[in-house]
Amino acid sequence: MRRLVLASLAAAMLAGPALAAGEKAAPATVAPKFVNVPQDAVLSYNLIGLNVTDAQNNTVGEIKDLVIENQKLAGYILSVGGFLGMGERYVVVAPDSVALGYDADAKKWKAIIGASKDQLKSAPEFKYDGKFKR
């Protein structure tokens, strides 16, 4: 384990100057501001892969990604339709379209949307292309 840590640090130190040499100018930085995480917060790893259900508890999609704009959550990218990754398409919904909550009894997060699977399938499609290409 110690060797792995040392090797990682050495690789990072060697890569640092190479990466910096390719940049035209160093980005402006500011001193970090440290914050506390509120008890009612949700972390991104709890959302990515979370099934989204309708009011009748039918699975209508899955949260695949988060849209961050101006340092704020701007949307959820949902995967709708398809089976085992085949034929799925992506749509983006506003964060306030999805009700998130933690089910303490089941010990898991829940996401509920006020839309049917058919409504989501007919929504404008988001494509991972251009600067968003995976």
N, C-alpha and C positions, 0 to 999 in steps of 0.2 A: 504494500500500500504506500509506504514511504517513497519507494522508487517511482511509483506512478505519479505521486504529487510532485516530486522533484523534476521528473521528466516533463510534466505539464507546465511547470513554472519556467523551465529552461526554454521550452518551445514558445511560450508566450513572450518571453523576453527577446528571443531571436526574431519573432514575427513582428513585434512592435515597431522597430525601426523600419522594416520593409514596408509595412502598411503606411507609416507616416510619410515615407519618401514619395509615395504615389499621390499623396494629397497635395493640393495647391496651397491651401492655407488651413491651419488648424481651426476647427469650429470654436466659437466663443463658448466658454463654460462659466458656470457660476457655482458658488459653494452649495453643497447639497443641503436641502431642508429635510430633516427627518420628521416623520409623522407616525402617529399611532394608528393601528388598524382597528376601526370600530367593531364592536361585537356583531352588528347587523350587516357587516360587509360580506361580499361574496368574492372569492378569488377566481381568476380566469380558469384555472385547472378544474374547478368545480362546474364550469359552464361548458367548456369544449367537450363535445360528445354527449351532452345531456339531451335526452329525448324530450321533445315538446309535445304536450297533449292538448286536446281540445277540452271543452267543459264536460264532455261525457267520458273523459279519461282514455280516449282513443289516441294512439300515437300518430301525429300528423307530420312530424319532421324531427330534425336533430340539429342542435347548434354546432356548426362546424368551425366558425371563426367569429372574431369580434372586429368591428370597424371602429377605429380610433381616429378622431378628427379634432384638431386643436386641443390635444391632450385630454379629450373627453370621449366617453363611449357614445358613438353615433348610431350604431346598429348591430344587429345580430345577423350573421349569414347563416341561413337555415338550408339544410339539405332536405329536399322533398321528393317524394316519388322514388322509383327505382327499388331494386332489391339487391342486397349484397354489393352495393356500389355501382351496379349497372343501371343505366337509365335515370340516374338521379340528376336533378337540376338544383340550382341554388337561387334563393331569393333573399332579399335583405329587408328586415323589418326594423322599425324604430324600437329602441329599448323599452319605451312605455307600452308597446304592444304585447309584451310578454310579462306575465306575473311570475316572479321568482319567489320561492320560499323554501325553507328548510323543514323537512318532515322529521321531527326529533324521534318519533316512534320508529320510523323506517330507517332513520339515520342516513337520509339522502336528500339531495336537492331536487326540487320539482320546478318545471316550467310549464305554464299554461298560457295558451293563446286563444283569443276569441275568433278563430277561423277554422274552417274545415280543411281537410287535406285537398279537396278539389279547389277551394279558393286559393290555397297556397300554390298549387300546381299551375293555376292560371295567372299568377302574379308575374310582373316583369322579371325576367331572368337576369341573374348576375353571373358573369363569366370571369373566371380566373385567367385573364390575359393582359397583355401590355405590362405595365409596371406591377400588376397584381398576379402575374403568372407564377405558379408554384414551381 
